[in-house]
Amino acid sequence: MSRAVLSVRAQALAYRIWGYASPLGWDVTAGQIAGALGVDPRRVGRIVAARGWGTRLRASASVRGSEAMVSYVDDFLEGA
């Protein structure tokens, strides 16, 4: 699998992300990284996705709860 080519600025942010998350065992969310580094969470998300690090990060609470919400909506639509 080939990775996306990142600009020098994006590579620098990727290094900062790695430097923050790696010592913590990647047990952080993208939002926590963004807050710690003082950058937009969307930028962190784009870099994490481009580097293939998405599976390393801990899911945010809203992502973890999304399965339950989908199940609730399915039940509602089916009239259960």
C-alpha positions as protocol buffer text, in pm:
chain_id: "A"
residue {
  index: 1
  type: MET
  ca { x: 0 y: 0 z: 0 }
}
residue {
  index: 2
  type: SER
  ca { x: 144 y: 334 z: -96 }
}
residue {
  index: 3
  type: ARG
  ca { x: 102 y: 635 z: 127 }
}
residue {
  index: 4
  type: ALA
  ca { x: -8 y: 977 z: 18 }
}
residue {
  index: 5
  type: VAL
  ca { x: 271 y: 1221 z: -57 }
}
residue {
  index: 6
  type: LEU
  ca { x: 271 y: 1486 z: 214 }
}
residue {
  index: 7
  type: SER
  ca { x: 398 y: 1841 z: 193 }
}
residue {
  index: 8
  type: VAL
  ca { x: 691 y: 1937 z: 414 }
}
residue {
  index: 9
  type: ARG
  ca { x: 451 y: 2119 z: 645 }
}
residue {
  index: 10
  type: ALA
  ca { x: 228 y: 1811 z: 670 }
}
residue {
  index: 11
  type: GLN
  ca { x: 532 y: 1589 z: 731 }
}
residue {
  index: 12
  type: ALA
  ca { x: 636 y: 1817 z: 1017 }
}
residue {
  index: 13
  type: LEU
  ca { x: 290 y: 1789 z: 1170 }
}
residue {
  index: 14
  type: ALA
  ca { x: 299 y: 1410 z: 1122 }
}
residue {
  index: 15
  type: TYR
  ca { x: 624 y: 1402 z: 1318 }
}
residue {
  index: 16
  type: ARG
  ca { x: 468 y: 1610 z: 1597 }
}
residue {
  index: 17
  type: ILE
  ca { x: 165 y: 1378 z: 1604 }
}
residue {
  index: 18
  type: TRP
  ca { x: 390 y: 1074 z: 1621 }
}
residue {
  index: 19
  type: GLY
  ca { x: 603 y: 1238 z: 1890 }
}
residue {
  index: 20
  type: TYR
  ca { x: 298 y: 1306 z: 2104 }
}
residue {
  index: 21
  type: ALA
  ca { x: 105 y: 982 z: 2054 }
}
residue {
  index: 22
  type: SER
  ca { x: 384 y: 725 z: 2039 }
}
residue {
  index: 23
  type: PRO
  ca { x: 501 y: 759 z: 2402 }
}
residue {
  index: 24
  type: LEU
  ca { x: 137 y: 727 z: 2510 }
}
residue {
  index: 25
  type: GLY
  ca { x: 100 y: 400 z: 2320 }
}
residue {
  index: 26
  type: TRP
  ca { x: -138 y: 576 z: 2078 }
}
residue {
  index: 27
  type: ASP
  ca { x: -403 y: 562 z: 2353 }
}
residue {
  index: 28
  type: VAL
  ca { x: -531 y: 908 z: 2258 }
}
residue {
  index: 29
  type: THR
  ca { x: -797 y: 1050 z: 2029 }
}
residue {
  index: 30
  type: ALA
  ca { x: -735 y: 1279 z: 1735 }
}
residue {
  index: 31
  type: GLY
  ca { x: -909 y: 1554 z: 1932 }
}
residue {
  index: 32
  type: GLN
  ca { x: -671 y: 1512 z: 2223 }
}
residue {
  index: 33
  type: ILE
  ca { x: -372 y: 1529 z: 1991 }
}
residue {
  index: 34
  type: ALA
  ca { x: -510 y: 1841 z: 1824 }
}
residue {
  index: 35
  type: GLY
  ca { x: -566 y: 2007 z: 2160 }
}
residue {
  index: 36
  type: ALA
  ca { x: -219 y: 1920 z: 2285 }
}
residue {
  index: 37
  type: LEU
  ca { x: -51 y: 2044 z: 1968 }
}
residue {
  index: 38
  type: GLY
  ca { x: -274 y: 2347 z: 1919 }
}
residue {
  index: 39
  type: VAL
  ca { x: -388 y: 2255 z: 1569 }
}
residue {
  index: 40
  type: ASP
  ca { x: -723 y: 2200 z: 1399 }
}
residue {
  index: 41
  type: PRO
  ca { x: -856 y: 1846 z: 1466 }
}
residue {
  index: 42
  type: ARG
  ca { x: -938 y: 1812 z: 1094 }
}
residue {
  index: 43
  type: ARG
  ca { x: -570 y: 1857 z: 1010 }
}
residue {
  index: 44
  type: VAL
  ca { x: -478 y: 1586 z: 1258 }
}
residue {
  index: 45
  type: GLY
  ca { x: -742 y: 1360 z: 1105 }
}
residue {
  index: 46
  type: ARG
  ca { x: -611 y: 1417 z: 753 }
}
residue {
  index: 47
  type: ILE
  ca { x: -251 y: 1347 z: 855 }
}
residue {
  index: 48
  type: VAL
  ca { x: -347 y: 1037 z: 1054 }
}
residue {
  index: 49
  type: ALA
  ca { x: -545 y: 906 z: 757 }
}
residue {
  index: 50
  type: ALA
  ca { x: -268 y: 983 z: 508 }
}
residue {
  index: 51
  type: ARG
  ca { x: -9 y: 804 z: 723 }
}
residue {
  index: 52
  type: GLY
  ca { x: -237 y: 504 z: 786 }
}
residue {
  index: 53
  type: TRP
  ca { x: -240 y: 560 z: 1163 }
}
residue {
  index: 54
  type: GLY
  ca { x: -617 y: 561 z: 1203 }
}
residue {
  index: 55
  type: THR
  ca { x: -632 y: 218 z: 1362 }
}
residue {
  index: 56
  type: ARG
  ca { x: -371 y: 315 z: 1619 }
}
residue {
  index: 57
  type: LEU
  ca { x: -575 y: 593 z: 1777 }
}
residue {
  index: 58
  type: ARG
  ca { x: -842 y: 546 z: 2039 }
}
residue {
  index: 59
  type: ALA
  ca { x: -1188 y: 623 z: 1904 }
}
residue {
  index: 60
  type: SER
  ca { x: -1363 y: 924 z: 2045 }
}
residue {
  index: 61
  type: ALA
  ca { x: -1677 y: 872 z: 2253 }
}
residue {
  index: 62
  type: SER
  ca { x: -1898 y: 983 z: 1966 }
}
residue {
  index: 63
  type: VAL
  ca { x: -1743 y: 724 z: 1735 }
}
residue {
  index: 64
  type: ARG
  ca { x: -1770 y: 446 z: 1992 }
}
residue {
  index: 65
  type: GLY
  ca { x: -2139 y: 522 z: 2046 }
}
residue {
  index: 66
  type: SER
  ca { x: -2224 y: 539 z: 1678 }
}
residue {
  index: 67
  type: GLU
  ca { x: -2303 y: 167 z: 1652 }
}
residue {
  index: 68
  type: ALA
  ca { x: -2567 y: 198 z: 1924 }
}
residue {
  index: 69
  type: MET
  ca { x: -2716 y: 501 z: 1752 }
}
residue {
  index: 70
  type: VAL
  ca { x: -2736 y: 320 z: 1417 }
}
residue {
  index: 71
  type: SER
  ca { x: -2905 y: 28 z: 1588 }
}
residue {
  index: 72
  type: TYR
  ca { x: -3154 y: 263 z: 1753 }
}
residue {
  index: 73
  type: VAL
  ca { x: -3234 y: 433 z: 1422 }
}
residue {
  index: 74
  type: ASP
  ca { x: -3273 y: 95 z: 1248 }
}
residue {
  index: 75
  type: ASP
  ca { x: -3515 y: -21 z: 1519 }
}
residue {
  index: 76
  type: PHE
  ca { x: -3709 y: 306 z: 1494 }
}
residue {
  index: 77
  type: LEU
  ca { x: -3741 y: 282 z: 1117 }
}
residue {
  index: 78
  type: GLU
  ca { x: -3853 y: -80 z: 1138 }
}
residue {
  index: 79
  type: GLY
  ca { x: -4116 y: 13 z: 1398 }
}
residue {
  index: 80
  type: ALA
  ca { x: -3969 y: -201 z: 1675 }
}
